[in-house]
Amino acid sequence: MFVDEAKIEVIAGRGGDGMVAFRREKYVARGGPNGGDGGRGGDVIVVATDNASTLHDYRHQQRIKAESGRPGGPKNMTGRDGKDAVIEVPVGTIVRNAETGQILGDLTTNGDRLVVAEGGDGGLGNTRFKSSTNRAPRKATPGRPGEELTLELELKLIADVGLVGFPSVGKSTLIAAISSARPKIGAYHFTTIVPNLGVVNWKNAEPFVVADIPGLIEGAHEGQGLGTQFLRHVERTNLIVHVLEVVPTIEGQEDTRDPIRDYEAICQELEKFNADLLDNPQLVVLNKIDLPFVADELERVRKHFEEELELPFLAISAATGENIDEFKDLLSQGVSRGDFGADKPHWES
């Protein structure tokens, strides 16, 4: 199950108590104090790893506690430090303080570590309180409690390319055609209810990651359809691919869908969610050109995007493989350059 949000309570370990002890040694006044200090409590550490893909584990494990330090011992022995509690999360996880909303860390690289709760210091043994006027102190201090807080974990997938578009435009079929990803594909809206990631290996280019963002609709930024649940994942992508389709005209039914209007609607949703998204390089892809009614609209759609908006445009068929090689060429070149090789004007609402 893909889970990209979780809330957990973390408790760092308590420090061990200091010890009151005396040695029994000839010629040493009153035996002499030799109580050791307590060990330090373990920290709670969040670590980003490529071995995790969701936050599913923390839907069930909502309270994570580090080990407390051990008490000090006789002969000035310091207690053992408590073991740290390590929380492994996927790369791309944002860690927030649930009470204040403060971002504590954004873990974007494999191996990134963030100490979210520090363990308490160990208490002092009675040896620490020996003085010229107090040769046999019977004083020791308790260990300090560890930090406690509630965390919000939010995963934003990191991908080079993000596929966006209305439901059922063929994004899942497309990502399956260009990578080894095998998403669920069905002939109904919202078949894809979780983001899919695929790694594309093409010619001599460096492998790159493509994300299939679940279908957006008008009002997504307000929670319509799948809402903002997956819009956040577009924020991590460097290149945006708009996947469009032509909907066949059905006699007696009002025509409510058009690829140009669909593009404008998705741009509006991206802008309302995060206006910076439209600064990313964009490629427009018209899918399903193996269907006659799509081919009939091809030139009109191409002219609008290439000539009027000056956006790179490609017509493909993910189902038959038509122009898929050209599509992978564009993606690999775009990833290596950081754009799709066209002057992209800002989309204006």
Secondary structure as GFF3:
##gff-version 3
##sequence-region A 1 349
A	DSSP	beta_strand	5	11	.	.	.	ID=ss1
A	DSSP	three_ten_helix	29	31	.	.	.	ID=ss2
A	DSSP	beta_strand	44	49	.	.	.	ID=ss3
A	DSSP	three_ten_helix	56	59	.	.	.	ID=ss4
A	DSSP	beta_strand	63	65	.	.	.	ID=ss5
A	DSSP	beta_strand	85	90	.	.	.	ID=ss6
A	DSSP	beta_strand	93	97	.	.	.	ID=ss7
A	DSSP	beta_strand	103	107	.	.	.	ID=ss8
A	DSSP	beta_strand	113	117	.	.	.	ID=ss9
A	DSSP	three_ten_helix	126	129	.	.	.	ID=ss10
A	DSSP	beta_strand	148	155	.	.	.	ID=ss11
A	DSSP	beta_strand	161	164	.	.	.	ID=ss12
A	DSSP	alpha_helix	171	178	.	.	.	ID=ss13
A	DSSP	beta_strand	196	200	.	.	.	ID=ss14
A	DSSP	beta_strand	208	212	.	.	.	ID=ss15
A	DSSP	three_ten_helix	220	222	.	.	.	ID=ss16
A	DSSP	three_ten_helix	227	229	.	.	.	ID=ss17
A	DSSP	three_ten_helix	231	236	.	.	.	ID=ss18
A	DSSP	beta_strand	239	244	.	.	.	ID=ss19
A	DSSP	alpha_helix	259	273	.	.	.	ID=ss20
A	DSSP	three_ten_helix	275	279	.	.	.	ID=ss21
A	DSSP	beta_strand	282	286	.	.	.	ID=ss22
A	DSSP	alpha_helix	292	295	.	.	.	ID=ss23
A	DSSP	alpha_helix	298	303	.	.	.	ID=ss24
A	DSSP	pi_helix	304	308	.	.	.	ID=ss25
A	DSSP	beta_strand	313	315	.	.	.	ID=ss26
A	DSSP	alpha_helix	324	337	.	.	.	ID=ss27
###
